[in-house]
Amino acid sequence: MTTTRTLRGLLRGGAGIAVATAVQNVAAYAFTIAAARRLGPAEYSAVASLMGLLLVVVVVALGLQATGARKIAAAPERRVEIEAAVMAATYRSALWLGLLCVLSTPVMAWGLGLDSWAPALMIGLSAVPLTIMGGQSGVLQGEKRWGSLGAVYLGVGVGRLLVGGAALAFSPTALAAMVGVALAAWIPALIGAIALGHLGRGAARSAVEHGENLLREVADNSHALLAFFALSNADVVVARVVFDEHEAGLYAGGLILTKAVLFLPQFVVVVAFPTMASAAGRRSVYLKALALVAGIGLTATLGAWILSDLAVTFIGGPAYESVRPQIAWFALLGTLLAMVQILVYEVVARQHRASVGWLWVGLVAVAVCGAVVATSGSLLATVLLIDGAVLMALAVSTHLLRTRDDAPSPAQ
């Protein structure tokens, strides 16, 4: 009965967020599909690699969001103080991360085999507004202001589709696509600033000092999320390095479906995390969230298998027809990653930092094993096995650590 009530609570509380994240993902993937069709496999491979790298860069934003939400959920009576500290840490992080990415542009361009530095430069220019948005979203999530948070999420997807689509229409190049992404990143940050207009006006000077202290936890949480996003994007980089441009582009096209399934149940993570991080009711919330995510992902995988024609159309049309035999497996990979994501957020909620090591082990395994595969199908099979093993290892370690935490102390 308790399980049923919790699941209903997740669904009811996440209804608005579910709609917002659904629109966000549809709009974002509409941009991705437009890029895949407009650019073709070879040019799209460069965009896919850069977008995968951008996902890794924005883990700082996700770390800020997780930290802000966790702190506010755990101590709602200190909301104003925590808000000011989160935003102080956010602005510092945004400036330093943007500068670091800009300085790293030549390395990124060389590593991805780009002919020009300009597309890689857009990573740094995108990092600043996306990091600011992360801190804003953490405050909204911790306060459970789902309407405002939903508006921010809508700004991410719709902004990328409109601005990025216009850039692609103007010029069908990887540079144009990434310029559109960078410009669109300011839209959700502006929405967040409007929603949190009261922040900063009456903030105490101590907020800066608290922000500096907060950065330690942001670094730990970002490390956990960095490991997850590095693992979930390692294969597209491996494909770019190991295969020719055409086959790498085909694999990247299949990963469009993987990422769609990964982010399909995003509302579950958003709504469940504050409860997972609070003192009350977090013992089994992640298990219920995990079951819900698995159900959504497996349903999507079955749909991709039955409607393979539609799935191929979804990822880019006839140019990606050779991906059809693996289409359901790409969807299953997204399901595994979505479940891993739930466990990663449980690690962040409970600050079980040692468990993050399993993600890095998986990343090394993908890099080493992926370097010796001969075909994209073999790479997909390899990644499925490795990610499945990481999921099991995280599930076991999370269960053992939760049991240890919940055990009564000898004094009791």
JOFEN-V744817 format. One record per residue. RES is the residue in three letters. PSI is psi in whole degrees, 0 to 359 (NA if undefined). OMEGA is omega as a letter, one per 20 degrees, with the letter a starting at -180 (* if undefined). D_FIRST is the distance of its C-alpha to the first C-alpha in whole Angstrom. Layout:
res,psi,omega,d_first
RES,PSI,OMEGA,D_FIRST
RES,PSI,OMEGA,D_FIRST
//
This chain:
res,psi,omega,d_first
MET,318,r,0
THR,318,r,4
THR,316,r,5
THR,316,r,5
ARG,320,a,6
THR,317,r,9
LEU,318,r,10
ARG,323,r,11
GLY,319,r,12
LEU,315,a,14
LEU,317,a,15
ARG,313,a,16
GLY,334,a,18
GLY,9,a,20
ALA,309,r,21
GLY,318,r,24
ILE,323,r,25
ALA,316,r,24
VAL,314,a,27
ALA,314,a,29
THR,328,r,28
ALA,313,r,29
VAL,319,r,32
GLN,311,a,33
ASN,320,r,33
VAL,315,a,34
ALA,317,a,37
ALA,319,a,37
TYR,337,r,37
ALA,320,r,40
PHE,317,r,42
THR,315,r,42
ILE,318,r,42
ALA,319,r,45
ALA,317,a,47
ALA,319,a,46
ARG,317,a,48
ARG,324,a,51
LEU,330,a,52
GLY,163,a,51
PRO,316,a,50
ALA,308,a,53
GLU,324,r,52
TYR,330,r,49
SER,320,r,48
ALA,317,r,50
VAL,317,r,47
ALA,319,r,44
SER,318,r,46
LEU,321,r,46
MET,323,r,43
GLY,320,r,41
LEU,322,r,43
LEU,322,r,42
LEU,324,r,38
VAL,319,a,39
VAL,321,a,41
VAL,8,r,39
VAL,335,r,36
VAL,318,r,38
ALA,317,r,37
LEU,326,r,33
GLY,319,r,34
LEU,316,r,35
GLN,313,a,32
ALA,319,a,29
THR,313,r,31
GLY,314,r,32
ALA,319,a,28
ARG,316,a,27
LYS,315,a,30
ILE,319,r,29
ALA,325,a,25
ALA,333,a,26
ALA,68,a,29
PRO,337,a,28
GLU,343,r,31
ARG,27,a,33
ARG,311,a,33
VAL,315,r,36
GLU,316,a,38
ILE,319,r,35
GLU,311,a,36
ALA,319,r,40
ALA,319,r,40
VAL,316,a,37
MET,327,r,40
ALA,316,r,43
ALA,325,a,42
THR,311,a,41
TYR,322,r,44
ARG,314,a,46
SER,319,a,44
ALA,316,a,45
LEU,314,a,48
TRP,321,r,49
LEU,316,r,46
GLY,316,r,48
LEU,317,a,52
LEU,317,a,51
CYS,319,r,50
VAL,316,r,53
LEU,334,a,55
SER,2,a,53
THR,312,a,54
PRO,322,a,57
VAL,316,r,55
MET,317,r,52
ALA,318,r,54
TRP,315,a,56
GLY,327,a,53
LEU,2,r,52
GLY,34,a,55
LEU,148,r,55
ASP,341,a,59
SER,153,r,59
TRP,339,a,57
ALA,314,r,56
PRO,322,a,53
ALA,331,r,52
LEU,330,a,53
MET,339,r,50
ILE,312,r,47
GLY,322,a,49
LEU,335,r,49
SER,331,a,46
ALA,325,a,44
VAL,302,a,45
PRO,326,a,43
LEU,326,r,40
THR,318,r,40
ILE,316,r,41
MET,325,r,38
GLY,314,r,35
GLY,317,r,36
GLN,317,a,36
SER,326,r,32
GLY,319,r,31
VAL,313,a,32
LEU,320,a,30
GLN,317,r,27
GLY,326,r,27
GLU,357,a,27
LYS,41,r,25
ARG,75,a,27
TRP,327,a,26
GLY,310,r,29
SER,320,r,32
LEU,320,r,30
GLY,322,r,30
ALA,321,r,33
VAL,315,r,34
TYR,321,r,33
LEU,321,r,34
GLY,325,r,38
VAL,305,a,37
GLY,310,a,37
VAL,320,r,39
GLY,316,r,42
ARG,320,a,42
LEU,313,a,42
LEU,309,a,45
VAL,314,r,47
GLY,321,r,47
GLY,320,r,47
ALA,320,r,50
ALA,319,r,52
LEU,322,r,51
ALA,325,r,53
PHE,318,a,56
SER,114,a,56
PRO,69,r,54
THR,161,r,54
ALA,323,r,52
LEU,315,a,54
ALA,318,r,53
ALA,316,a,49
MET,329,r,49
VAL,317,r,51
GLY,318,r,48
VAL,317,a,45
ALA,316,r,47
LEU,319,a,48
ALA,334,a,44
ALA,339,r,43
TRP,341,a,44
ILE,307,r,42
PRO,329,r,39
ALA,322,r,41
LEU,319,r,42
ILE,317,r,39
GLY,321,r,38
ALA,321,r,41
ILE,317,a,41
ALA,326,a,37
LEU,38,a,38
GLY,337,a,41
HIS,341,a,41
LEU,138,r,41
GLY,336,a,44
ARG,321,a,46
GLY,24,a,45
ALA,141,r,44
ALA,158,r,46
ARG,330,a,48
SER,347,r,46
ALA,324,r,43
VAL,317,r,46
GLU,317,r,46
HIS,325,r,42
GLY,320,r,42
GLU,320,r,44
ASN,322,a,41
LEU,330,a,38
LEU,334,r,40
ARG,315,r,40
GLU,323,r,36
VAL,318,r,36
ALA,317,r,39
ASP,315,a,36
ASN,321,r,33
SER,326,r,36
HIS,315,r,37
ALA,316,a,33
LEU,328,r,33
LEU,316,r,37
ALA,319,r,36
PHE,311,a,33
PHE,330,r,35
ALA,317,r,38
LEU,316,a,36
SER,347,r,35
ASN,2,a,39
ALA,324,a,41
ASP,327,r,41
VAL,327,r,43
VAL,318,r,45
VAL,316,r,46
ALA,320,r,47
ARG,324,a,49
VAL,319,a,51
VAL,319,a,51
PHE,168,r,51
ASP,170,a,54
GLU,322,a,53
HIS,311,a,52
GLU,324,r,50
ALA,322,r,48
GLY,323,r,48
LEU,316,r,46
TYR,318,r,44
ALA,324,r,43
GLY,317,r,42
GLY,326,r,40
LEU,345,r,38
ILE,316,r,38
LEU,320,r,35
THR,312,a,33
LYS,327,r,33
ALA,316,r,32
VAL,324,r,29
LEU,316,a,29
PHE,353,r,28
LEU,313,r,26
PRO,28,a,23
GLN,329,a,25
PHE,331,r,23
VAL,315,r,20
VAL,314,a,22
VAL,314,a,23
VAL,323,a,20
ALA,330,a,18
PHE,314,r,21
PRO,323,r,22
THR,321,r,18
MET,326,a,19
ALA,345,a,22
SER,166,a,22
ALA,331,a,21
ALA,133,r,18
GLY,16,a,15
ARG,357,a,17
ARG,319,a,16
SER,8,a,13
VAL,319,a,14
TYR,330,r,17
LEU,319,r,15
LYS,320,r,12
ALA,321,r,16
LEU,317,r,18
ALA,319,a,15
LEU,317,r,16
VAL,318,r,19
ALA,317,a,20
GLY,317,r,19
ILE,316,a,21
GLY,317,a,24
LEU,326,r,24
THR,317,r,24
ALA,322,r,27
THR,316,r,29
LEU,319,r,29
GLY,320,r,30
ALA,325,r,33
TRP,316,a,34
ILE,319,a,34
LEU,54,a,35
SER,327,r,38
ASP,313,r,41
LEU,322,a,38
ALA,319,r,37
VAL,320,r,41
THR,320,a,42
PHE,320,a,39
ILE,353,r,40
GLY,356,r,44
GLY,200,a,46
PRO,330,a,48
ALA,341,a,49
TYR,22,a,46
GLU,327,a,46
SER,351,r,47
VAL,346,a,43
ARG,315,a,42
PRO,335,a,42
GLN,7,a,39
ILE,317,r,37
ALA,329,r,34
TRP,325,r,34
PHE,322,r,35
ALA,320,r,32
LEU,323,r,30
LEU,319,r,32
GLY,323,r,30
THR,313,r,26
LEU,316,a,27
LEU,324,r,29
ALA,322,r,26
MET,320,r,23
VAL,321,a,26
GLN,318,r,26
ILE,315,a,22
LEU,326,r,23
VAL,319,r,27
TYR,331,r,25
GLU,321,r,23
VAL,316,r,26
VAL,318,a,28
ALA,322,a,25
ARG,0,r,25
GLN,44,r,29
HIS,76,a,29
ARG,332,a,32
ALA,331,a,33
SER,340,a,31
VAL,335,a,33
GLY,328,r,36
TRP,326,r,34
LEU,320,r,34
TRP,325,r,38
VAL,316,r,38
GLY,319,r,37
LEU,314,r,39
VAL,319,r,42
ALA,318,r,41
VAL,316,a,41
ALA,316,a,44
VAL,310,a,46
CYS,324,a,45
GLY,333,a,45
ALA,343,a,49
VAL,2,r,50
VAL,155,a,48
ALA,333,a,50
THR,163,r,48
SER,327,r,45
GLY,320,r,43
SER,322,r,44
LEU,317,r,43
LEU,315,r,40
ALA,319,r,39
THR,314,a,40
VAL,321,r,37
LEU,314,a,35
LEU,317,a,35
ILE,315,r,35
ASP,325,r,32
GLY,319,r,30
ALA,321,r,32
VAL,318,r,31
LEU,314,a,27
MET,317,a,27
ALA,318,r,29
LEU,320,a,27
ALA,316,a,24
VAL,312,a,25
SER,322,r,27
THR,317,r,24
HIS,315,a,22
LEU,318,r,25
LEU,323,r,25
ARG,319,r,22
THR,319,r,22
ARG,316,a,25
ASP,323,a,24
ASP,348,a,21
ALA,138,r,24
PRO,144,r,25
SER,157,r,29
PRO,329,a,32
ALA,336,a,32
GLN,NA,*,29
//
